[in-house]
Amino acid sequence: MSNSVPPLLLNRLRMRQVLLMLAIHEHATLHAAARQLGTTPSAASKMLHELEAAVGEALFEREGRGLRLNPAGQAVLHACRGVRGTMAALGNELSKLRQGGAEKIFIGSIMVALPDCLSGALLETKRRYPLLSVEVTVDTSDRLIERLCDGSLDIVVGRLPRPGDPASQECVFRPIGEEEVAIVASPGHPLVGLARREPLPFKALLDYPWILQPKGSPSREVIDQECIGHGAGMPTGFVETSSLVFTATLLMREHMLAVAPRSIAAQYVESGVLSVVPYEFMHRLSPWGSIVHRDRHASPAKDTLLELLHAGAMAGKR
């Protein structure tokens, strides 16, 4: 590819075409995308043809009455998401300037990082930047990274997507720690406090109802892996929730089982609310750490928070 191609694309690419690509991907039809953009299907079709001419590739394949991205379309879509993320970051920055220059950082985090890693780094960053505002969202890594890529989050503390996921190419990951999980139940659960010479067998866990995290969460992933590893099916009739508070409430009222990060579970165990079931997991979770977009908008406060996240992790390992 010649060096003249990127300037040519920059000169011919329009923001409306970026929005059109995102809308077609979301709705899978040109008519629905045109309606979202407030234009006619013929005008949307013309915009798409102009974009394909600028790129030099067809971007979609017809699938019934809809459109499906081809490999070139996937590449253009990732670029369009990056443009949208950059514009969102610019909008946030301009809004901050209009409000007097006080910065706000949008952070997404998985549960395991909250008690020690994120809270310590966040408080120290606030001490150094008293006017700094921070908004923290707690969710699963996959959902947080989606928001990171669309520009609504600045920093994510979580796990990188699996290799091959397009988002993994858009993000920079620095590991911080590894998460251990535990099976928890009420202190009066029949499986709690068993004096056993051998580890509790997995099949014994399937005799009780379960509370599971939604798909995509690390706790759900480890249970999926355990079931596969033991040749067992998933527990049936389970309750699915991402709320650990609600999980603890159900566990206290019924002989149910759940999986939780060991560091989080320890807080409930210390207060006598829950107990840990003596089961040894076959599988381990991938490391978690800080994740930022490759094209992120840096600032002294964000850089400070990132370095404190990792400095705290190193101090904890000494």
Salt bridges, closest charged atoms under 4 A:
GLU26 OE2 - HIS27 NE2 3.98
GLU50 OE1 - ARG14 NH1 3.11
GLU52 OE1 - HIS49 ND1 3.71
GLU61 OE1 - ARG68 NH2 2.81
GLU63 OE2 - ARG68 NE 2.97
GLU93 OE1 - LYS96 NZ 3.71
GLU93 OE1 - HIS297 NE2 3.54
GLU124 OE2 - ARG127 NH2 2.64
GLU124 OE2 - ARG128 NE 2.94
GLU135 OE1 - LYS104 NZ 3.18
ASP139 OD1 - ARG143 NH1 3.52
ASP154 OD1 - LYS302 NZ 3.53
GLU170 OE2 - HIS78 ND1 3.75
GLU170 OE1 - HIS293 NE2 3.39
GLU178 OE1 - ARG284 NH2 2.90
GLU179 OE1 - ARG159 NH2 2.79
GLU180 OE1 - ARG262 NE 3.59
GLU221 OE1 - ARG162 NH2 3.98
ASP224 OD2 - LYS215 NZ 3.99
ASP224 OD1 - ARG220 NE 3.77
GLU226 OE1 - HIS230 ND1 3.99
GLU226 OE2 - HIS283 ND1 2.81
GLU240 OE1 - ARG220 NH1 2.91
ASP303 OD1 - ARG296 NH2 2.67
GLU307 OE2 - ARG174 NH1 3.11
